[in-house]
Amino acid sequence: MRADLHCHSTASDGSCPPAEVMARARAAGLDVIALTDHDTVAGHAEARRALPAGLTLVPGIELSCRLHGHSVHLLGYLFDPADAELAAECAKIREHRLDRARAIVDRLAGLGAPVTWEQVTSIAGGGVVGRPHIARAMVAAGVIGAPDEAFGPEWLGAGGRAHVARYAPDPVRAMTLIRAAGGVTVLAHPAAPARGWLMPDADIARLAAAGLTGIEVRHPDHNQAERIHLTTLAGQLGVLVSGGSDDHGELTGYRIGCDTIAPQAYERLVSLASGAAPMSRR
């Protein structure tokens, strides 16, 4: 069994609609795919309708959190999407995402970058607007050559000329909300230097003590040494070793299925959830 527990669609900052993500997952030989768009479950219904035979959908989310001033991402799976507190927190995060995006576009205009709000929302296509959409608009406007250039210190990165901070909950609060909604949680890509911060083991241990279910060890941004270290740490903390491609379609080279969770770990993850169940085509 091959299960990729981390991918994105146009419901947030992926380039493929949820239905296409499902088709690509099956074409990649996956048996299970988790749709984990940023701070939204808006893509789940389309994904469920488009499920091909032989593919199971794990409804999920990637919540944007903040710890010690750094961005931390928390994957949540199999929670009740109707849970009022969790839904309200997601709405608050999305609202602040939108406010930040508008502020960034205003700053870019002040810097002479010909990027408009209309361009950004058109690229987002109704999904949750985020910095990747702004980066793509900057490429289209000829400001930068590739989306990755937007996230350095010159533009949108920390300390950059167009950087704008936003609200994000502490990961322990986010974990508490997901668990209260019957879900399980996995810490996303904690050892990816390209993202600007390596999460200390002590902080990961604090999350484990607060009820973290697993650590995303198998991730394209983790090298072999980091995978070995995180696997050892997960064993010491008694949490699961998870994995996923973090695919964003064209933006990440259509890499869905490049990293997966072990079958036994997947089965354990599902057994610990009570808010929802994996979905298969009947």
Secondary structure, DSSP 8 states (H G I E B T S, - for coil): --EE--B--TTTT-SS-HHHHHHHHHHTT-SEEEE--BT--TTHHHHHHT--TT-EEEEEEEEEEEETTEEEEEEEES--TT-HHHHHHHHHHHHHHHHHHHHHHHHHHHTT----HHHHHHHHTTS---HHHHHHHHHHTTS-SSGGGGGSTTTTSTT-TT--------HHHHHHHHHHTT-EEEE--TT-GGGT----HHHHHHHHHTT--EEEEE-TT--HHHHHHHHHHHHHHT-EEEE---B-GGGGTS-TTSS-B-HHHHHHHHHT--S---EE--
